[in-house]
Each structure stands twice: as structure tokens, then as C-alpha cells.
Amino acid sequence: MADTYQGTLESLSSRPLPSWYDEAKFGIFIHWGIFSVPAFAPNLGKISDVFKNEYHRAVAVTPYTEWYANAIKVPGTPSAEFHQKTYGQLSYEDLKQQYIEQVELWDPVQWAKSFRESGAKYVVLVAKHHDGFCLWPSKVNNPKQKNWSSDRDIVGELAAAVRAEGLRFGLYYSGGIDWTFNRTALKTFGDFVGSVPQGGYPQYALAQVRELMERYQPSVLWNDISWPTNKPALFKLFADYYNQQSEGIVNDRWKHYSFGSKMIATKLGGKLLDFFAERHIRKHPETVDGIIPEEIPHSDFRTPEYARFDDIKTKKWEATRGMSHSFAFNRNDKEEDYASFTDLLHGFIDGVSKNGNLLLNVGPMANGQIPQPQLTRLQDFGQWLKINGEAIYSTRPWRQAATISSEGIEIRFTQKNRDLYLILLGTPKTDTLHVPALSILGKGQLLTDGSLVELRQQSEHDDSLILKFQHKLVADSAHVVKITAAA
């Protein structure tokens, strides 16, 4: 039987987004690896703040602990000082054995149970991050770093555990960066963008991603940074993946290697990029908040990082973030360094109202234990979604994403069939709420306890909707009013 999709933009673009992904809304990201042993990065705020304040060494002092292997190469960085004090002459590669020993304590079944109970519908595991270490026993030999993969099949064990809980399983792969193939110490944005390895690396990355596809059948291929091959090879990879996985999806971080990539990799090209990037940041710091990858010719969804879109998007998107400023576990994080559950929930609801999902990261400790602040937030998500999930799962954006009540309560809208959901990002102080410019009537119901909510228009000349609750609402992070339109 002929393949359904071919390696052309026209063919790839004809494929509709698999419905499961839009319906799922909530996924779990996992950053776990050798970097979880030192679990160190300076706590300097968001990654975008670091680029604003310390551009000339930003890549080496980011809050991302998963970038530790690069950070310790740059003298004078907090990570380099920590490494010298803690590990002395040991290299990053020498920490592998400590990680392998800690992995023996890991329980993938408990992870999967916690993820299901959080209300998440899919899980994306980092299979290989920028340090190049593989969390599966890859048969694709790394010519630059001997024995640089896990003998224990972490990917396979988690895939089985996650699927046993009824969740989808996806894989992250660092296609654009691999520090075993390019060992240059990176400090600036220009350094980072220009460090995509060439030589034998493109075929190595291609072979590994194909190995992951064939061995684990991931529902998501989540590449990071960029992609080292040319466009025809990339499109062929997409087509083969779609033909293998009828409901598989790819993200938007597959910017293929091009003449421009080659120019940025030169010393002059990198300096020019740094000049214009730093100038933009200094002139327009308010526009630099999180990371939004540029659009590429083909993807199934976009991936703003520590950021969200301001309005409803036609194209599906997925906000991704850690619970603190790092993805992988940071030993420096205290409770106050984690975003509150309320802030995480409000960001999630806001994204769903604008056609987005949330891929919320978990950064386990080296021994596989999920830190309690992270576990508590997962549990809080699960409790809220157990009551209010019908306003989230399988919904679509309404004609508008947001409004604010006369009392100052932020409101987000979702819809499903004949039902409109008003999600209140706060608790009204009384049993009445006024929503301006909302002309809709029907049956109102509070999802928390199933109690009816009286709905009426303000007056003939005022189209405000008045919601009258049967009781004053108990304080909560968010409340949902379901309005079922009259037949």
C-alpha cells in the first residue's frame, strides 16, 4: 500500500491535526539526566531576564540546570565555581556513574500514576538533551563520546508505564545542540545559535530519531533548538513519521540547516547576530519575555516557552514551562522560587481559552523522586481538573477569550457543543457577578457543587449578564460556571 504522505510541504500540510492532541489540553514534560546529579544553576530569575542583564555570558548563567555541562566550561560562572568546590577534578562525564546508580531507585510506575492523577493526558520525556546523553540503550554509536547512553531502557520503561495508565507518550530530542559533537564553551546567543554541529552529526541525529520512532512509536516528536539536516531530509523524516504514526505530531523547533545557519556559525556571523540581538534587548526589554520560536514551513503546533500568546490563535499551540525558572531540578530552589499553583492554573486556563495546551515540566531529583513542591502542584491540578475538567478537555475557544467582571474578576471562556464555560480566575466577594457585554441566556450551573446559577440581563438597554449564585463561593483558585444554551 502506498504511503499516505510524501516528503513535500504540500503533502505534509494537507494532514489535519490529530484530534487527541487538541482534546488533551494538559501534558507533562520531564527533564531528567546526568545534570540532575549536580542539579545546580544560579537563581537569577527567568531566562529572558538573564539575557537582559548578563547578555555576554547569558548562556553560561541561565537558570536551566540542564545546561550545566556548558556552564562549567566558562570560568568564573557560579556553576564552574560550584563544580570545582563540589567535584574537584571530576568532569561532567565522570558524573554519569553517579546518575546510573541513582536511576536504580527510580519507579516509572509511580511516575505514571502521579501524572495520570494530575489530570494530564500525555507525557513527553527528554530522551537526549544538549549534553548528548541518551536515556535509552541506543544502537547508534556516538563517535565523539564512548558509552554515552543508559544501559537501562528509561525511555522504554516509562513508555510502557505511561501507556498502561491510558496516557499518550512522546519524546523530546535535542536535534540542534549536542555538546559531545561541539565542545565549544557557549556564552552568548550568537554562540548558541551558531553551534549546531555538522560533519557526521546530521546523520547521527537522523539515525537516532528514526531509532526512537521505530522502537517506541512516540505520539509526539518534540525536537529542540533546530535541526541539522537540510529541508528535503527533514520533510522525508516527517513523512515517514506520519506514515508510521497516524496520530503522531511534530512541534515547531525543526528549523532546518541552511546557508544562513552556516553564516551564523562563522565568527563574523555570530558577532553580527549578537550585536543586533543585544541592541534589540536593550532598546525593547519589554518585548523580551520568555521564548517564542520563529515559525517554520511545517509543524503541527507552536511552542512558546515561559510565555503565552495574547489572543486566540488559529494554529494549535502549547505553552511549556517549568514550575520554577528551571526545567531540570535545581537544588537552589526554595518554595518561594516555584510559581504558585494559582499562577500555574491561571496560565493554563488562559492558554486553553486561546487554543493552547500546557506542557508543564517535572524535574525529578537524580534518584527519580519528584520534589515535593512539584508533586504538590501536580496533585492540586488533579483535584481542580477532577471537578472542573469538562470546561477544559475537548473544548474549543469561544468567539472571545477573555473579559473582566464589573467586580474586577478576570474571566476566560471555553465552549463545547451547546455549552459555554465561564472560568472565573478568582472568587467573587458576594453571591452576584456582573459580566459586561455578554448577551447569552440559558441554564447556569456551578461545576463545584452542581448548584444552579440564575442568569439574567441587566436591562433592555444594558447587555451585561448578571450571575446570581445560590451561596457565596468558597475561596478557590478558579470557579467554573457552565451555561447550556436553550435548544
PyMOL commands that set and color helices and strands:
alter all, ss='L'
color gray80, all
select helices_A, chain A and resi 9-13+19-24+34-36+47-53+55-60+65-71+78-87+93-103+108-117+154-164+189-193+201-216+231-244+259-264+267-283+285-287+335-337+341-353+372-391
alter helices_A, ss='H'
color red, helices_A
select strands_A, chain A and resi 26-30+122-128+168-173+220-223+249-250+317-321+356-362+402-404+410-416+419-424+432-435+442-446+452-459+462-468+479-485
alter strands_A, ss='S'
color yellow, strands_A
deselect
rebuild
show_as cartoon
